[in-house]
């Protein structure tokens, strides 16, 4: 492990010890090129994975709401059909009793 990498690692740990996620994020971005290539790849992948997770986080909720909306529309259609059938039966009975 090179001294440069050890220095970078210790600086990053200082952010972690302070629970400073934003500071650690900025430090990693500002110093990405100073890390060994294998570490750069892992850091880049971690940022990509985080961005992907954030961008898809709302998709499940939207899909759930859409599904609930479709279920509600189906229930309304069924209720409408039942009411229309009841009206037809009532009207038919009315016509038959004239």
C-alpha positions as CSV (number, residue, x, y, z in Angstrom):
1,X,0.0,0.0,0.0
2,X,1.5,3.3,-1.1
3,X,1.9,6.2,1.3
4,X,-0.4,8.3,-0.9
5,X,-3.2,5.7,-0.7
6,X,-2.7,5.4,3.1
7,X,-2.9,9.2,3.4
8,X,-6.1,9.2,1.3
9,X,-7.6,6.3,3.3
10,X,-6.8,8.1,6.6
11,X,-8.4,11.3,5.4
12,X,-11.5,9.4,4.3
13,X,-11.6,7.7,7.8
14,X,-11.6,11.1,9.4
15,X,-14.8,11.9,7.6
16,X,-16.3,8.6,8.6
17,X,-15.4,9.1,12.2
18,X,-17.3,12.4,12.1
19,X,-20.2,10.8,10.3
20,X,-19.7,13.4,7.6
21,X,-21.2,11.7,4.6
22,X,-21.3,14.8,2.4
23,X,-17.7,15.6,3.3
24,X,-16.6,12.0,2.5
25,X,-18.5,12.1,-0.8
26,X,-16.9,15.4,-1.8
27,X,-13.5,14.1,-0.7
28,X,-13.9,11.0,-2.9
29,X,-15.0,13.0,-5.9
30,X,-12.2,15.5,-5.5
31,X,-9.5,12.9,-5.0
32,X,-10.8,10.1,-7.2
33,X,-7.9,10.2,-9.6
34,X,-5.4,9.9,-6.7
35,X,-6.7,6.4,-5.8
36,X,-5.3,3.3,-7.4
37,X,-7.3,2.3,-10.5
38,X,-9.0,-0.7,-8.9
39,X,-10.2,1.5,-6.1
40,X,-11.3,4.2,-8.5
41,X,-13.5,1.5,-10.3
42,X,-15.0,0.5,-7.0
43,X,-15.8,4.1,-6.0
44,X,-17.2,4.8,-9.4
45,X,-19.4,1.7,-9.2
46,X,-20.6,2.6,-5.7
47,X,-21.6,6.1,-6.9
48,X,-23.3,4.6,-9.9
49,X,-25.2,2.0,-7.8
50,X,-26.3,4.7,-5.4
51,X,-27.6,6.9,-8.2
52,X,-29.4,4.0,-9.8
53,X,-31.0,3.1,-6.5
54,X,-32.1,6.7,-5.9
55,X,-33.5,7.0,-9.5
56,X,-35.5,3.8,-9.2
57,X,-36.7,4.4,-5.6
58,X,-39.9,6.1,-6.6
59,X,-40.7,3.7,-9.4
60,X,-42.1,1.0,-7.1
61,X,-44.3,3.5,-5.4
62,X,-45.6,4.9,-8.7
63,X,-46.2,1.3,-10.0
64,X,-48.1,0.5,-6.7
65,X,-50.2,3.6,-7.1
66,X,-51.0,2.8,-10.7
67,X,-52.0,-0.7,-9.7
68,X,-54.2,0.6,-6.9
69,X,-55.7,3.0,-9.4
70,X,-56.5,0.2,-11.9
71,X,-58.0,-1.9,-9.1
72,X,-60.2,1.1,-8.0
73,X,-61.3,1.6,-11.6
74,X,-62.2,-2.1,-12.0
75,X,-64.2,-1.9,-8.8
76,X,-66.0,1.2,-10.0
77,X,-66.7,-0.5,-13.3
78,X,-68.2,-3.5,-11.5
79,X,-70.2,-1.3,-9.2
80,X,-71.5,0.6,-12.2
81,X,-72.5,-2.6,-14.0
82,X,-74.3,-3.8,-10.9
83,X,-76.2,-0.6,-10.6
84,X,-77.1,-0.5,-14.3
85,X,-78.3,-4.1,-14.0
86,X,-80.4,-3.2,-11.0
87,X,-81.9,-0.3,-12.9
88,X,-82.8,-2.5,-15.8
89,X,-84.4,-5.0,-13.6
90,X,-86.4,-2.3,-11.8
91,X,-87.5,-0.8,-15.1
92,X,-88.4,-4.2,-16.5
93,X,-90.5,-4.9,-13.4
94,X,-92.1,-1.5,-13.8
95,X,-93.0,-2.2,-17.4
96,X,-94.3,-5.7,-16.6
97,X,-96.6,-4.4,-13.9
98,X,-98.3,-1.7,-16.0
